[in-house]
Amino acid sequence: MKKCVIAPDSFKGSMTSIEVCQIIKQKVAEFFPGCQTVCLPIADGGEGTVDCFLQAMQGEKIMVPVHGPHMEDITGFYGRFQDTAIIEMAAAAGLTLAEGKLNPAVTTTYGVGELMLHAIQHGAKQIILGIGGSCTNDAGCGCAAALGAKFYHGAQTFLPTGKNLGQITKIDLSELKSLLNGVSIFTMCDVTNPLYGPNGAAMVYAPQKGATPEMVKLLNEQLIQFDHILQTQLGYSVAALPGAGAAGGFGAGAVAFLQAKLQSGIDTVLELTKFEKQIQFADLVITGEGKLDQQSLQGKVISGIAKRTFPYHIPTVAIVGDIGEDIASIYQMGISAVFSINQVAIPFSESKKRSKQDLARTTENILRFLKVFH
């Protein structure tokens, strides 16, 4: 085997995608010493997205003083790759930043906008936003405000958060539009939730961000009012757009305020890292994620990888934690074989402690078998 491309997602709760890459790479080097290995750790737009891109592409991490989810002073960061900036929302409005004081009624995405502003002021013409892992429900108003948008309640400007979106009486986007002229913005968005309602931002995700049942009801009502305000002020609604409810309504705000395009996270990653060029002359591609299930078949990492290796007839193996029911169609998509790292029948709370060694053993068994034919 002369070339192996390793492109896994993280195994949620046990291993980052970078760690998975390192373990598999070590085993490939052990059994195929002369093999060229290309590591492309995949992230879904949440915490760790910037580091994954820095592993896969030549760039630099830029540290920036910004405001956190409670408007406290923090140091955020983004990745700069020539005139492209990769920004993960979690760096300025992430759940871990609000640990111990989770409250999506008052948290803000203002710091995300400050990261964007810094990137634009330093030459970014394309911004990729990873919007996973947020602790907010402000529909992106904080981000827009940091970029120059003005939100009025009567004659006074204010910073809307989840609890008072409905108080907006006027929106002025003139300064923001001037700033963003000539800048393309894309969001990595793999959920299809609408802005509000039973499957919306508040009802589905706010409880994970610390919202009580009463708060969930308030947040949902505010998002409904916010949509009516957008219709009045901007002349259109984005509430039903698939992904509008992502990241506390940030998906809706990104489209309404930033003219952003919502697109698949895996497609974004594979395009930016020039995946099809990376797999040229590859003898094997190894991908994987924590659980292979029906969601995996609908635009997630494994199916996204398979879609690109299939036309080139490159053997593609998926190493996963668990294997769900009804995943047979993954083979038609281009996955050659699926292997679970689970060695013994124990609960996840126990198996995650041995996930790294189990991944190493599973990879070793696959490579031992392949060695027979090389």
Secondary structure, DSSP 8 states (H G I E B T S, - for coil): --EEEEEE--BTTTB-HHHHHHHHHHHHHHH-TT-EEEE-----SSTTHHHHHHHHSS-EEEEEEEE-TTS-EEEEEEEEETTEEEEETHHHHBGGGGTT---TTT---HHHHHHHHHHHHTT-SEEEEE--SB---STTHHHHHHTT-EEEETTEE----TTSGGG--EEE-HHHHHHHTT-EEEEE------SSSTTSIIIIIGGGGT--HHHHHHHHHHHHHHHHHHHHHHS---TTSTTTTHHHHHHHHHHHHH--EEE-HHHHHHHHTTHHHHTTT-SEEEEEEEEESGGGGTTSHHHHHHHHHGGGT--EEEEEEEE-SS-THHHHHT--EEEE---S---HHHHGGGHHHHHHHHHHHHHHHHHHT-
